[in-house]
Amino acid sequence: MKKIAVKLTAVFFVLVFAFSNIVNVTAFAADDSEASTPVLILSADSVFVAQYGELQITAKVSGVDKQPSITWASSNESIAKVNEKGVVRGVNQGEATIIASVVVDGKTLRGEYDVTVTASKNFLRDFLVDQQVLSYQYSYEDDYYYTNDKEAWQYNFGFGKIYDVVSPYILLEYDYVRVFFTYEDKDWMLQMWKGQYGLIFYGGEIGIYNRPHSEEGVPEWTFFNCPAEEDWLDMEMTLWHEETDGTWTREFTRKYDKYWWCTGFKNGHLRQEEPADELRLTGRITFKDEEMTKIVVEGLKECGFTMSQSKDKIGLDQLYVEGKDVHFCWQNISEAESTMAIKVIGGAMTVFNLITLLPLIAPYVIFFWVVFGFAAQFVSIIL
């Protein structure tokens, strides 16, 4: 009898367990109409993300042959932001809900993932977000460094070709294009750079400079001043980097604002320093009026740029003009001479050219070489 009782008890619990599972499955199916109905599932390694840090949330739809495109949103972007790939970036300490949605067979599926943003643990970067080191600051958005041109010590020293000539000696290898033009009784220079900056940075720059107009034109070694604030231009800039598989990654975007010097630098080293054609610079520059725009566009065309028929499909080394705005995509054009010969033979020709100008340019060379060079290397080491 005891054996029978034990068996009956076991059978009872098996039935109870089976019934409870049936109830659960039935309840799930009742909620989703059918057991095979697609379900949106969110997952991540943590519910915590550091301020200025990132957390990847993965979204998967069950019951479909091909994963559909997910739309992401945050309940509070002042706490946490999320991009189109589900990467959450902490903004300020607090809590936020990340919301994913997708339409499958005409039905909208929605999933939520609660995240908590904690204090950042990178003291140096936190400091550089609000403060400067030798005019350099840091942005957690896109993880890059930049020069604060509003308060840069470099503003007092202008720019001239000599800086580009000297730069390879302090490990600055970059492509550049420059346009000289005259507008409103001033001689101007617009220049763009992209390439390797020191040991562990690559990046890009756009600079605008001017000086009182001279009837003698613009000699090769002319020095330009950093412009007064009324001559700063609205511009934006995005740096792209070609990966080894041929795809292009957006490294950072300097937002549309007034600049005389728009810069951005990423940690890393290019596979090939010169030419730096694995980097691409896109953006927009708004000039003072359409006359100034036309003058600069003609100068850029002389550099090798061609015109695009569409703002949305600007090809490599092309421009698109929209009123006072010039949209551009720059990759392969460069006026920079290869510096490999300079490195190999000691820069004999460069030295020969500099000797005749030494009395005039010595103060600038010394300052640029010592202060700017060591400053750039110092920043590249400590950051």
Buried (B, 14 or more C-beta within 10 A) or exposed (E): EEEEEEEEEEEEEEEEEEEEEEEEEEEEEEEEEEEEBBBBEBEBEEEEBBBBBEBEBBBBBEEEEEEBEBBBEBBBEEBBBBEEEBBBBBBBEBEBBBBBBBEBEEEEBEBEBEBBBBEBEBEEBBEBBEEBBBBBBBBBEBBBBBBEBBEBEBBEBBBBBBBBBBBBBBBBBBBBBBBBBBBEEBBBBBBBBBBBBBEBBBBBBBBBBBBEBEEEEBEEBBBBBBBEEEBBBBBBBBBBBBEEEEEEEEBBBBEBEBBBBBBBBBEEEBEEBBBBBBBBBBBBBBBBEEEBBBBBBEBBEEBEBEEBEEEEEBBEBBBBBEEBBBBBBBBEBBEBBEBEEBEEEEBEEBEEBBEEEEEEBEEBBEEBBEBBBEBBBBBBEEB
